[in-house]
Amino acid sequence: MLKCLLVIASLVLSSAFAQKQSPPKDPNEEWLTLTGEEPIVVARGGFSGVFPESSALANELAVSNGLPNTVLYCNLQLTKDGLAICLSDILLENSTNIEQVFPKSRKTYEINGKVYKGWFSVDFMSDILFTKVALVQGIMSRPSVYDGVWPISAVDDVLGLKRPVWLNAEWETFYQEHNLSIISFIQKALRLMPIDFVSSSEIGIVKGLGGAVNSAKTKLIFRFLGATETEPTTGKQYGDLLHELAMIKTIASGIAVPKSYIWPVSREEYVLPATTVVMDAHKLGLEVYAHGFANDAVVGYNYSYDPVREYIPFIDNGKFAVDGLITDYIPTASEAIACYVSFRNPINSPRVGEDPLVISSNGASGDYPGSTDLSYEAAIEDGTDVIDCSVQISKDGVPFCMETSDLLPTTTAIIAFNDKTTAVPELQQDPGIFSFDLTWPQILTLKPQITNPFLGSSGLVRNPAFKNKGKFMSLSDFLEFAKAKGVYGIMINLQNAAFLAAKKGIDLVGIVSTTMIDAHMEKESTLNVFIRSDDTSVLTAFKTNFPTFIRVLTVDGKYGEVPKKVADEIKIHADAVAVPRSALVEITNYFTVSSTDVVAQLKSANLSVFVYVVRNEYVSLAFDYYSQASLEVSTYVDFFHVDGVITDFPYTAKRYITCPCRPVVTTLGYSILPPEVGTLLALVPEEVRPRVDPPSPPLDGKAIVDPPLPPVSNVSTTGPSVPATAAAVPNISNFFLSLLSVVVLTFHAHSIL
């Protein structure tokens, strides 16, 4: 089985490798590294963000998915018989299944002043470890389906890939206590093997290797740990040693530091101004390598859960660039260097030709409370082509922009208007506080509230410092704002028109139409107007009164095929279709399983296709996208060829669409290929492969066409909204408490290195 998986992997690799060529150097490029050359990417344990660290597959995929000069990082350990292996931690149970294989072999040792209990390489012969023990993923947010598949790698296995190699060595005193020496091993290895980098967090090891290292062939690196941790040779804290770079220059050619040494992060998880560490080291002739990068770790909110955005300040800030990035996710670091630095990817470049549209989802709602002036301003700054307004109606008939008619998720209504909590089963299961039960002046007394779609499932929150910032926008204000900003287009989303007419006496279509006429939108020649709804009758009404508006039908639900008859029926009512992500890619247990033909089927009916809602948070992504939202965007844009991407984070989508490394426009010799659907799942042994869900059914044509909108009722005959039941009120209280809990949530990035 292992051989079969290697064959499959090699086929994938041979296809991808041809695309990974270093981009040619532009004379206008200026890398502010010590040598002036572009930073290198160092693969910590290979592609360990997905596969068990230092497994054969992790190393192979690091080679194929990275730049040609990608360096393979091996955390060195010695076995009882002195053989060198690559494992992430001195405690073997953190990266292997040894605890299950040898449950009675647990030992306790004191190492560098700390007591460790667990399983250690010095207690096992190499042949036992190679044949009986297998690697596992050490971080729970990553795939566990490859656990127990791949054997431990020896240093010779890594060297056999004929790529630059970085050996990290620790715990010399501990090994000496077991009649071994990591210094002696490396001294011999340097005479026999081409080793490009050797590092250690122990000054004693760095000094001990000094005489054996040929600086023309091997770079000797001193690796800093956390600022308050103690360096075992000197007894000093690493934070204090940072002030002794001149001394370190006498024993090493470079330093590797936690990324927070360079761009610190506050307790509130916001990135602070950069330190002078890189510039200070460069002045002394020391190279600087930053470690601790991982796409699935919570870092500064400034980065909007976008790992590419985190890399850029380290390599392209106008003052300095680190000489290398040590990372668990090779593709992301490689793309940042090859494609996304400022001189290769100007984010605010104008829209070109048939580029797909970037459409906001309530503005830049991933960074600011949705549908506020701040979110719309940010969306435009991020390069959004089409800004959107989901129209809600107040009790006194004012149309305004808000994600839903229920104000609980998006405002502080629960504080001021708890007595307005009602149950409206026609709209949603849970009780809420609805816009049509409050006047516009009452709504303006509220504060907006940022939505956190993954708070309950993963504890992830968005930009908490701005969670209640911004001002609400009426539809009239939104239209004037859009015209003043000169955007490509606006998308007006109409919801619940039939309910409002029948139950609340509100003519949503009429009110919006009047507002559009008052703003002279029917006469706009440069601003494209999209009318979006899940109700075909709403679209029909606008076709009659505003024939130049582009009608977009939202087709939600679970489906994997659109029969021709259904597509043709949609075309009668709409010019475009908004489809959920799940209609394009079937996903099981966070693995992509198969792709559908939904986009092609809709386009065959001459319909444009927009996909929604794309988000940055890694928990919203299949493993195949490597916890990197721009790779999901690449799938929709350059595999399915959608006409638009509706997203909470417009910057991420726009940056990819304007990227010179897109396969259809690449000018750099480096191409970002959309991940091949189903590849990662194919690398899982069949006997442990997750059970795949059956394909989604075809779209039911009966659900497409809606009945004509009902006449607008006399509101006096409809009665008030039904008060929430006593049993339902605690649900609202719990919801409110969950929102308050955002204040006290604390996030910690994974311990990476």
Salt bridges, closest charged atoms under 4 A:
GLU29 OE2 - ARG344 NH2 2.93
GLU53 OE1 - ARG44 NH1 3.14
ASP123 OD1 - LYS107 NZ 3.71
GLU170 OE2 - ARG223 NH2 2.84
GLU244 OE2 - LYS236 NZ 2.76
GLU287 OE2 - LYS219 NZ 3.05
ASP296 OD2 - ARG142 NE 2.75
ASP306 OD2 - ARG655 NH1 2.82
GLU310 OE2 - LYS259 NZ 2.60
ASP323 OD2 - HIS282 NE2 2.80
ASP328 OD1 - ARG44 NE 2.65
ASP328 OD2 - ARG142 NH1 3.01
ASP355 OD1 - ARG662 NH1 3.42
GLU377 OE1 - LYS485 NZ 3.33
ASP385 OD1 - LYS654 NZ 3.16
ASP437 OD1 - LYS504 NZ 3.83
GLU480 OE2 - LYS483 NZ 3.25
ASP568 OD2 - LYS564 NZ 2.84
GLU569 OE2 - HIS573 NE2 3.16
ASP575 OD1 - ARG551 NH2 3.26
GLU617 OE2 - ARG462 NE 2.67
GLU632 OE2 - ARG581 NH1 2.87
ASP638 OD1 - ARG662 NH2 2.87
ASP643 OD1 - LYS603 NZ 3.53
ASP648 OD2 - ARG462 NH2 3.06
ASP648 OD2 - ARG615 NE 2.93
